[in-house]
Amino acid sequence: MNKVGIYYAYWTHDWDADFVPYIYKVKKLGFDVLEINAGTIAALGADEKKRLKDTAAETGINMSCCIGLPPSSDLASSDITVRQAGINHLNRIGDAMVECGIDRLSGIIYSNWPGSFEDRGVTKQQAWDWSVASMKEAIKKAEDLGLIYNVEVVNRFEQFLMNTADEGVAYVKEVGSTHLKILLDTFHMNIEEDTIGGAIETTGEYLGHLHTGESNRKPPGYGHIPWDEIGASLKKINFQEWVVLEPFLMPGGEVGRDIRVYRDLMPYADLDEEARKACAFTRAFLK
Ligand code: MN
């Protein structure tokens, strides 16, 4: 049975947060997993990392990490010092994950986010080649530490290297490590893929993580994403990994700015109650 989780930033305006209270919150709401920001834990002291690990263990909640790398850590940069800084940053994150008891990292870890193509002055193939070469280095850390890294396929308005499941599979095959897999996200697939079920089946054994949310970034059930089709395709590929909800409802702060939430998507909603309903909805379509 898939573990079901939610991304902490559903509740926050800023990317940095104390994740401990959210471990208790998601436990109370019925989740198995809290997904947290990898950049934040990479900057924590040893005591704070231990506190996170101990709280998760005590509550039985699993944690996963996600990040969109900043331009200073772009693994596809034309500047070799920036690519190396990106590899170093991923290595710091890997070490911090082990200290926190976390075994999987997902997101835009192969370039920067949001990442545009036009100002690079190189071909997409050249940026791709730099990214693949950087990832071949970075993934050694995951292999040494027993971690899984998942590259997130996102829509064209947020990144240019991988917009479809086909491109994600090509990238992972080219890097060629069993520790590198793919994160698909229903919000992004809805924009780019011919069919969402088809994209999941194309990804197949390479699918390591799934983000869910509606076409409008509301919780599942408030848009037109085909949840039954998704459930059937996940079953077809025998997907056993984690499904993490990633709705964003609130404008304001760093999160509202970077996700481009310009209006209150569900005014007067009780966020906790919506999360509880979304968790139950998710378990139902995964059955
Ligand atoms: Mn996502």
Boltz pocket constraint, residues with backbone or C-beta under 6 A from the ligand:
constraints:
  - pocket:
      binder: B
      contacts: [[A, 152], [A, 185], [A, 211], [A, 246]]
      max_distance: 6.0
